[in-house]
């Protein structure tokens, strides 16, 4: 897929996804907990999502990380990776330690 078609596709998905209505700039925030709480609120209150709210929130986070790719700063990537842990914690999805 040519680069500009890929950009158009990912922008369209981000703007018109059936999964969540996100707060503007949510993925640029520096607080993983705040991002996770916002994603959880969006997922829990969405009437358009097709999967569970945890899966929806995590999918949008992963989608953003993957689309941003090399344009995402190391610092912001770390924040977003920590957000995954926060989401798992909020939804009670942390791995069980044996």
C-alpha positions in Angstrom: 0.0 0.0 0.0 1.6 3.4 -0.9 2.5 5.6 2.0 -0.1 8.3 1.5 -2.9 5.6 1.2 -1.7 4.1 4.5 -1.8 7.5 6.1 -5.3 8.2 4.8 -6.4 4.8 6.0 -5.1 5.2 9.5 -6.4 8.7 9.8 -9.9 7.5 8.7 -9.8 4.7 11.2 -8.7 7.0 14.0 -11.4 9.5 13.2 -14.3 7.2 12.4 -13.7 4.0 14.4 -16.7 2.3 15.8 -14.9 1.5 19.0 -14.3 4.7 20.9 -14.7 8.4 21.1 -11.4 9.6 22.5 -10.5 12.7 24.3 -8.5 15.1 22.1 -4.7 14.6 22.5 -5.1 11.6 24.9 -2.1 9.8 23.5 0.1 12.9 24.0 -0.4 13.1 27.7 2.5 12.2 30.0 0.6 10.4 32.8 0.0 6.7 32.0 -2.8 6.5 34.7 -4.6 9.5 33.3 -4.4 8.1 29.8 -5.7 4.7 31.0 -8.6 6.3 32.9 -9.6 8.2 29.9 -9.4 5.2 27.6 -11.4 3.2 30.2 -14.1 5.9 30.4 -14.3 6.1 26.6 -14.6 2.3 26.2 -17.0 1.8 29.1 -19.4 4.5 27.9 -19.2 3.7 24.1 -22.4 2.4 22.6 -20.6 1.7 19.2 -17.9 -0.8 20.3 -18.1 -4.3 18.9 -16.0 -6.0 21.6 -15.5 -5.7 25.3 -14.4 -2.4 26.8 -11.0 -3.7 27.9 -10.3 -5.1 24.4 -11.5 -1.9 22.8 -9.4 0.4 25.0 -6.3 -1.8 24.5 -6.9 -2.0 20.7 -7.0 1.7 20.3 -3.8 2.2 22.4 -2.0 -0.5 20.4 -3.3 1.0 17.1 -2.0 4.4 18.0 1.5 3.0 19.1 1.7 1.0 15.9 0.6 3.8 13.6 2.9 6.4 15.2 5.9 4.0 14.7 9.2 5.7 14.5 7.6 9.2 14.8 6.8 8.4 18.5 9.5 9.7 20.9 11.2 7.2 23.2 9.8 9.0 26.2 6.2 8.9 24.8 6.5 5.3 23.8 7.5 4.5 27.4 4.5 6.4 28.7 2.2 4.5 26.4 3.7 1.1 27.2 3.1 1.9 30.9 -0.4 2.8 30.0 -1.0 -0.8 28.9 -0.1 -2.0 32.5 -2.4 0.7 33.9 -5.3 -0.5 31.7 -4.7 -4.1 32.7 -4.8 -3.0 36.4 -8.0 -1.0 35.9 -9.8 -3.9 34.3 -8.4 -6.5 36.7 -6.4 -8.2 33.9 -3.0 -8.4 35.5 -1.2 -11.8 35.2 -1.4 -14.0 38.2 1.9 -14.6 39.9 2.7 -18.2 41.0 
